[in-house]
Amino acid sequence: MIRKMDLVRAIALFVESMSDARMASGMRLPGFSEAEVIYHVQLMAEAGLLLLGSAASEVPGDKLVVRLTWAGHEFVDMARDDKTWKATTSRVASTVASVGMDVLKTLLQHAALRACELD
């Protein structure tokens, strides 16, 4: 399965809004399948963005999403603004096929720094 950064962002924003832990299969994100969500939740946990727990589920590979980690909150803060996200990901798509998370975070950081520059 291909990693989709738009889905990573959507999951991070969703988890940030949760008040209680939830099974990944219970996350309904428009435009993405349940299997894609579960796979990306696992990837995000491996990357240190999400904290997962254990719970019984009838869905193979399903995980209990407990909360964002510090790194997950940092990512959400950089990726929250739709305009910045779209500008950054469009720029990436127009120059290279894809980039890793570290490069994407660096580009989002640069966009934030440019937006906050004082005259």
N, C-alpha and C positions, 0 to 999 in steps of 0.2 A: 504494500500500500504506500502511496506517495504522501509525504509529509506536506501538510497544507498550513501555511503560516496564518491565513485568515481564520482557520478553524482553531489554531492555538490561541489566537487573540480572542475569538468568540468564547472559548471555554474559560479562559482566564477571567474575562469580564463576567461570565455567568457565575463562576465560583465565587468571585468577589461579592456578588449580590446575594449569595445563599446565606440563610440564617442557621441552617443545620446541615450536617453531612448528608450526602445524597449519592445514590448509585449512579455511575456514569451512564448506564442505560436509561436512566430517568431524565437525562438532559436532552431536551428536545431543542435542537438548534436548526433553524430553517436552512435548507440547502445541503444538509449533511446527514448521512445515514447513521444509525445507531452503531454499526460496526466501526465507522470512521471516528466517531466520538470516543468510543472505548479505546481504540488504538491510540488516538492522540492523547487521551488522559494518561495512558501508560507511558508514552514518550515524554510527556510533560513531567511526570513523576521521576523518570530517569534523569531528566535535565535539572531536577531540583526545583521545579516551579510549583508542584503540588505535593501535598501530604496525603497519602492514601492510607486507608484502614482496611480491616477485614470484615466482611459481612457475607452472609449466605445470599447467593443469587442463582437464578436458573439460567442466566445468560453466560455462556462460556467467555472467560476473559474479563468479565465485568469487575469493576473495582469500586470501592466506597471512597468517594472523594470527601476528605475531611475539611481541607482548607488550602488556601494559597500559602506558600512559604514566603520568607522575606524576599527572595529572588523573584517569586511570582508576583508579589506586590510591586516590586521595582519594574518588572516588565509591563504590568497593567498601567502603571503611572506613565510610562513612556509611550504606550500604544493606545491609550484611551481616546485621544482626540481623533475623530474620523478624518478630518482634513489632513492632519499630519500623517496618519497611517496610510491613507490613500496616496498622498504625494510621495511618501517614502517607498511604498511597495510598487507604485507605477514607475518610479525612477529605476528601481532595481530591475523590473521586468523589461524596461526599454534598453538596458545595458548588458545584462547577463541573464542566463536561464534561471538561476536561483542563487540564494546565498544562505549561509548557515545562521543560526540564532545569534552568535556573537557579532557577526557583521551587521545583521538587522538591528540589534540593540545599539550598536555603535552609531549607525545611521540615524536611528530615532533620537539618540542622545545629542547628536550634532544638530538635528532639527530643533530640539528643545533649546539648546544653547543659542542658536540663531534667533529663535523667537524671543528669548529673554535678554538679548543684547540691549544694553543701554546706550543711548546716543551721547 
